[in-house]
Amino acid sequence: MKLWVMIVACVGQVLICLPANRLRAEEESGPSFRIEQWVDQVLPQVLQDYVHLHQNPEVSFREEQTSQFVAQQWRAAGFEVTQGIGGFGVVAVLENGAGPTLMLRTDLDALPVTEATGLPYASTRTVETESGTRSGVMHACGHDLHMANLIGVARILSQHRDAWQGRLMLIGQPAEERGAGAAAMLRDGLFSRWGKPDFAVALHCESATPVGKVAVSPGYSLANVDSVDITVKGIGGHGSAPETTVDPIVQAAQLVLDLQTIVSREIKPQEPAVVTVGSIHGGTKHNIIGDQCHLQLTVRSYSDQVRQHLLAAIKRKALAVAQSYRAPEPEIRVSEGTPALRNDDALTARLVTRFRQTLGEDNVLPMAPVMGGEDFSRYGLAGVPIVMYRLGVISQERLQRYAELGQSPPSLHSAEFYPDAEPALQTAMVSMVAAALELLPPQ
């Protein structure tokens, strides 16, 4: 039975009856406008924060100065801040009366990519990679915008505590690009020390969606991601006498082709799956047959059943090729596994409704699942209802120009990727503050 609110109008004896949800919608036309005003007030400082973060990127597991900067901003906003969780992770908590706990997350790390945007504030940082080479460092995945957004959201919600009630928990997560930061923070007691939140929400930049829009859908949105290293073994020798050797490069060539049949002939067409050989290295010289060849694979899926099938099939194919060549058994190592991200159905529906009220119907799009990975999924597997939504960050004018040139906009992880920061941050903060007000309503 619907709850009805009765308002007596002092015009004759007219009795006006309005549904409570309609009253709420009318009342919230004001708060939505107020959110935009709040965002406008903090935007100049947030843009400065964004530029600082963009110019000073740090790669996974080395986010020391980045985490320090984020922690300082959250502490200045009135949060109780703890650093060094799961590496350089940061946890900030603001208590504001009895109510649910909402966790908002940003990632901290950048990528070993040399920036080619031509921006006046482009990163000039470099880093020595694990392979010993020198590389530029760049926020090519938008984590600088994610951080600046959550700094702004922290300031807004701290300044307007009368608009919400409950417990706000912010986390700055390291090593998202390596799929390791969420697991590290959970192992370090994120939920046992600060309690398990009732909801967890995050956003991520999207280069193909126009600025001013967000995209979100229930269910699977990002994939299981596994990295597989295979070292094919052989018996080396002279290139002129292949009969005295067991050639690992020929084995590897056959294995590359055999791996392609896993998805096409073993997985249902309705089940998304990817097996890609991204790297192959073997041999040293024209006339030398080496004794090994190294392959690196990325493997993507959604369901656990398909994930296990893919990994088992890769091992089976590698062993079969080695046996057919009378070769030693290959070494197979699976690493950097990130579980698929599944948006909670009920929480997604609730936020979609709020986003439409706040941003407008046309600015909330359905989000098609993609085969990228995100370790934000681990908080969902830990028992927390989660939603990650996508944030459009490229202006319509830029997208139109790319279309006229017959080009796609630079994707995330591209050396040429950059967001239109000011309007993107406006939409980011408006949408995330609206989500917080929806999930932490005043009692």
C-alpha positions in Angstrom: 0.0 0.0 0.0 1.4 3.4 -1.0 2.1 6.0 1.6 0.2 9.2 0.9 0.9 12.6 2.3 -2.1 14.9 2.7 -1.7 18.6 2.5 -4.6 20.8 3.3 -4.9 23.8 1.1 -6.6 26.8 2.5 -8.5 27.6 -0.7 -12.1 26.7 -0.1 -12.1 23.1 1.2 -9.8 21.6 -1.4 -7.7 18.6 -0.1 -4.6 18.0 -2.2 -3.2 14.5 -2.0 0.3 13.8 -3.3 2.3 10.6 -3.2 5.4 10.8 -0.9 7.7 9.9 -3.7 6.4 12.8 -5.8 6.9 15.1 -2.9 10.4 13.9 -2.5 11.1 14.4 -6.2 9.8 18.0 -5.9 11.9 18.7 -2.8 15.0 17.2 -4.5 14.9 19.5 -7.5 16.4 22.0 -5.1 19.1 19.7 -3.6 20.3 18.8 -7.1 20.8 22.4 -7.9 22.5 22.9 -4.6 24.9 20.0 -5.4 26.0 21.9 -8.6 26.5 25.0 -6.5 28.6 23.1 -4.0 30.7 21.6 -6.8 31.3 25.0 -8.4 32.6 26.3 -5.0 35.3 23.6 -4.8 36.1 23.2 -8.5 38.9 25.7 -8.8 40.9 24.1 -6.0 40.1 20.6 -7.3 41.4 21.5 -10.7 44.7 22.6 -9.1 44.8 19.3 -7.3 44.2 17.5 -10.6 47.1 19.3 -12.3 49.4 18.5 -9.4 48.5 14.8 -9.5 48.8 14.6 -13.3 52.3 16.1 -13.2 53.5 13.8 -10.4 52.5 10.3 -11.2 53.8 7.2 -9.5 53.6 3.6 -10.7 52.1 0.7 -8.8 53.6 -0.2 -5.5 55.5 3.2 -5.5 52.7 5.6 -4.8 54.4 7.1 -1.7 54.0 10.9 -2.5 50.6 10.4 -4.2 49.2 8.7 -1.1 50.7 11.4 1.1 49.1 14.1 -1.0 45.6 12.5 -0.9 45.9 11.8 2.8 46.7 15.4 3.5 43.7 16.7 1.6 41.3 14.3 3.3 42.8 15.1 6.7 42.4 18.8 6.0 38.7 18.2 5.1 38.1 16.8 8.6 38.5 13.0 8.1 40.3 10.7 10.4 43.0 9.3 8.1 45.2 6.2 8.4 48.1 5.6 5.9 50.1 2.6 4.9 47.3 0.1 4.5 48.3 -2.7 2.1 51.3 -0.8 1.0 50.6 2.9 0.3 46.8 2.6 0.8 44.9 5.3 2.6 41.7 5.0 4.7 39.7 8.1 5.7 36.6 8.0 7.9 34.1 10.7 8.7 31.4 9.9 11.3 28.2 11.8 11.0 25.6 10.2 13.2 23.9 6.9 13.2 23.4 5.3 9.8 24.9 3.1 7.1 28.5 3.1 6.0 29.3 4.1 2.5 32.8 3.4 1.0 34.0 5.5 -1.9 37.2 4.4 -3.6 39.8 5.9 -5.8 42.9 4.3 -7.2 46.3 5.9 -6.8 48.7 4.5 -9.4 49.9 5.6 -12.8 51.4 3.7 -15.7 54.9 3.4 -17.2 53.9 5.3 -20.3 55.7 8.3 -21.8 53.1 11.1 -22.2 52.5 12.4 -25.7 49.5 14.7 -25.1 51.3 18.0 -25.5 49.5 19.4 -22.5 51.2 22.3 -20.8 51.1 20.3 -17.5 52.2 17.0 -19.1 54.1 14.6 -16.9 57.9 14.6 -17.3 58.4 11.9 -14.6 60.4 8.8 -15.5 60.9 5.4 -13.8 63.2 2.4 -14.1 61.0 -0.5 -14.9 61.3 -4.1 -13.5 63.1 -5.0 -16.7 65.7 -2.4 -16.1 64.7 0.0 -18.9 63.8 3.7 -18.4 60.2 4.8 -19.1 58.1 7.9 -18.7 55.3 7.8 -16.2 51.8 9.0 -16.9 48.2 8.9 -15.6 47.0 7.4 -18.8 44.1 5.7 -17.2 42.5 8.7 -15.5 43.4 7.8 -11.9 44.5 11.5 -11.4 41.0 12.5 -12.2 39.6 9.8 -9.9 41.7 11.1 -7.0 40.9 14.8 -7.6 37.2 13.9 -7.7 37.3 12.1 -4.4 39.2 15.0 -2.8 36.5 17.3 -4.0 33.7 15.0 -2.8 35.3 14.8 0.6 35.4 18.6 0.9 31.7 18.9 -0.2 30.3 16.2 2.1 32.4 17.5 5.1 31.1 21.0 4.6 27.5 20.0 4.2 27.0 17.4 6.9 23.4 18.4 7.4 22.5 16.9 4.0 23.5 13.3 5.0 23.8 11.0 7.9 25.9 7.9 8.6 29.5 7.0 8.1 31.6 7.9 5.1 34.7 5.8 4.4 37.1 6.9 1.7 39.9 4.6 0.4 42.9 5.5 -1.7 43.9 2.1 -3.2 47.4 1.4 -4.5 48.4 -1.0 -7.4 45.1 -1.2 -9.2 47.0 -1.5 -12.5 48.6 -4.6 -11.2 45.4 -6.0 -9.9 47.0 -6.3 -6.4 46.0 -3.3 -4.4 42.5 -4.3 -3.3 43.7 -7.7 -2.1 46.6 -6.1 -0.2 44.3 -3.7 1.6 41.8 -6.5 2.5 44.7 -8.7 3.8 45.8 -5.7 5.9 42.5 -5.6 7.7 40.5 -3.0 5.7 37.1 -4.5 6.7 38.2 -6.1 10.0 39.7 -2.8 11.3 37.2 -0.3 9.9 34.2 -2.5 9.5 32.5 -3.8 6.4 30.6 -1.0 4.6 27.0 -1.3 3.6 27.7 -0.1 0.1 30.8 0.6 -2.0 30.9 2.9 -5.1 33.6 3.9 -7.5 33.8 5.6 -10.9 36.2 5.1 -13.8 37.0 7.3 -16.8 35.6 6.3 -20.2 37.2 7.7 -23.3 34.4 6.9 -25.7 31.6 8.4 -23.7 30.9 12.2 -24.0 31.6 14.4 -21.0 28.6 15.1 -18.9 27.3 11.6 -19.2 27.7 8.5 -17.0 27.1 4.8 -18.0 26.1 2.0 -15.6 24.3 -1.3 -15.8 23.7 -4.1 -13.4 25.5 -7.4 -13.6 28.9 -8.2 -15.0 30.7 -5.2 -16.4 34.4 -6.1 -16.2 36.1 -9.4 -16.7 38.2 -12.0 -14.9 41.8 -11.2 -15.9 44.6 -13.7 -15.7 48.2 -13.5 -16.9 49.8 -16.8 -18.0 53.5 -17.3 -18.7 54.6 -20.4 -20.6 58.2 -21.4 -21.1 58.4 -23.9 -23.9 61.4 -26.2 -23.5 63.6 -27.7 -26.2 67.1 -29.0 -26.9 69.4 -26.4 -28.5 71.9 -26.8 -31.3 73.1 -25.6 -34.7 70.6 -24.3 -37.1 72.1 -26.4 -39.9 71.3 -29.6 -38.0 67.8 -29.4 -36.7 67.5 -33.2 -36.5 69.9 -33.0 -33.5 67.6 -30.5 -31.6 64.1 -30.1 -30.3 63.1 -26.7 -31.6 61.2 -24.6 -29.0 60.3 -21.9 -31.5 58.5 -24.3 -33.8 56.7 -25.7 -30.7 55.7 -22.2 -29.7 54.4 -21.4 -33.1 52.2 -24.4 -33.1 51.0 -23.6 -29.6 50.0 -20.1 -30.6 47.7 -21.5 -33.2 46.4 -24.3 -31.0 45.5 -21.7 -28.3 43.2 -19.9 -30.7 40.9 -23.0 -30.9 40.1 -22.9 -27.2 37.6 -20.0 -27.5 36.4 -20.8 -30.9 35.8 -24.6 -30.3 35.5 -25.2 -26.6 33.6 -22.2 -25.2 29.9 -21.5 -25.9 29.5 -18.6 -28.3 27.2 -16.9 -25.7 30.0 -16.9 -23.2 32.6 -14.0 -23.5 36.2 -15.2 -23.5 39.6 -14.1 -24.8 42.9 -15.8 -25.0 45.6 -13.4 -26.4 49.3 -14.1 -26.8 50.8 -10.7 -26.2 54.5 -11.5 -26.2 56.7 -14.3 -27.6 60.5 -14.3 -27.2 63.0 -17.0 -28.2 66.4 -17.5 -29.8 69.5 -15.4 -30.0 70.9 -15.7 -33.5 70.1 -16.7 -37.1 71.9 -20.0 -37.0 71.3 -21.1 -33.4 68.3 -23.2 -32.3 67.8 -22.2 -28.6 66.6 -24.4 -25.8 63.5 -22.4 -24.8 60.9 -19.9 -25.9 58.8 -17.7 -23.6 55.1 -16.8 -24.2 53.0 -14.3 -22.3 49.2 -14.5 -22.4 46.3 -12.5 -21.2 43.1 -14.5 -20.5 39.7 -12.9 -20.0 36.3 -14.3 -19.0 33.3 -13.5 -16.8 32.1 -16.7 -15.2 34.3 -18.8 -12.9 33.4 -21.9 -14.9 34.7 -20.4 -18.2 37.7 -19.0 -16.3 38.7 -22.4 -15.0 38.1 -24.0 -18.4 40.3 -21.6 -20.2 43.2 -22.0 -17.8 42.9 -25.8 -17.9 42.8 -25.8 -21.7 45.9 -23.6 -22.0 47.8 -26.1 -19.8 46.4 -29.1 -21.8 47.4 -27.5 -25.1 50.9 -26.7 -23.9 51.5 -30.1 -22.6 50.2 -31.8 -25.8 52.5 -29.8 -28.0 55.5 -30.6 -25.9 54.6 -34.3 -26.0 54.1 -34.3 -29.7 57.7 -33.0 -30.1 59.2 -35.3 -27.5 60.2 -32.1 -25.6 60.6 -31.5 -21.9 57.4 -30.4 -20.1 56.9 -26.7 -20.3 56.7 -24.4 -17.3 53.3 -22.8 -16.9 52.6 -20.0 -14.4 49.4 -18.1 -13.8 49.6 -14.8 -12.1 48.0 -11.4 -11.5 44.5 -12.8 -11.4 41.7 -10.2 -11.0 38.1 -11.5 -10.6 35.2 -10.3 -12.7 33.4 -7.2 -11.5 29.7 -7.6 -11.0 27.5 -4.6 -10.1 24.9 -5.3 -7.5 21.5 -5.3 -9.1 19.5 -3.5 -6.4 22.2 -0.9 -5.7 22.6 -0.2 -9.4 18.9 0.4 -9.9 18.9 2.8 -6.9 21.8 4.8 -8.2 20.5 4.9 -11.8 17.3 6.4 -10.5 19.2 9.0 -8.6 21.6 9.8 -11.4 18.7 10.4 -13.8 17.1 12.7 -11.3 20.4 14.6 -10.9 22.0 14.5 -14.3 19.0 14.1 -16.5 17.5 11.1 -18.3 19.6 11.6 -21.5 22.9 11.7 -19.5 22.6 8.2 -17.9 23.5 5.5 -20.4 23.5 1.7 -20.2 27.0 0.3 -19.9 28.0 -2.6 -22.2 30.2 -5.2 -20.5 33.9 -5.0 -21.6 36.8 -7.4 -21.2 39.0 -5.1 -19.2 39.6 -5.8 -15.5 39.3 -4.0 -12.2 40.2 -5.2 -8.7 37.4 -3.1 -7.2 35.6 -6.4 -7.8 37.3 -7.9 -4.7 35.2 -5.7 -2.4 32.1 -7.2 -3.9 33.5 -10.7 -3.4 34.1 -9.8 0.2 30.4 -9.4 0.7 29.8 -5.7 0.0 27.2 -4.5 -2.6 29.3 -2.6 -5.1 28.7 -0.4 -8.2 31.4 1.0 -10.5 30.0 3.4 -13.1 31.8 4.9 -16.1 32.4 8.6 -16.4 32.5 10.3 -19.8 35.5 12.5 -20.0 35.9 13.6 -23.6 34.0 16.7 -24.9 31.5 16.2 -27.7 33.5 18.6 -29.9 36.7 16.5 -29.6 34.7 13.3 -30.3 33.2 14.9 -33.3 36.6 16.0 -34.6 37.9 12.4 -34.2 34.9 11.2 -36.2 35.5 13.7 -38.9 39.1 12.5 -39.2 38.0 8.9 -39.3 39.8 8.2 -36.0 38.9 6.7 -32.7 39.6 8.8 -29.6 42.7 7.7 -27.7 41.9 4.8 -25.4 42.8 4.5 -21.8 46.5 3.5 -21.4 47.3 5.5 -24.6 50.2 8.0 -24.4 47.8 10.5 -26.0 44.8 10.1 -23.7 43.7 13.0 -21.6 40.3 14.1 -20.2 38.6 17.4 -20.6 39.2 17.9 -16.9 36.9 20.7 -15.8 33.6 19.4 -17.2 34.6 15.8 -16.4 35.3 16.7 -12.8 32.0 18.6 -12.5 30.0 15.6 -13.6 32.2 13.3 -11.4 31.6 15.3 -8.3 27.9 15.9 -9.0 27.2 12.3 -9.6 29.2 10.9 -6.6 27.8 13.5 -4.2 24.3 12.6 -5.4 25.1 8.9 -4.8 26.3 9.6 -1.3 23.2 11.6 -0.5 21.0 8.8 -1.8 22.7 6.1 0.3 23.3 8.2 3.4 20.0 10.1 3.8 19.4 12.2 7.0 17.1 10.4 9.4 
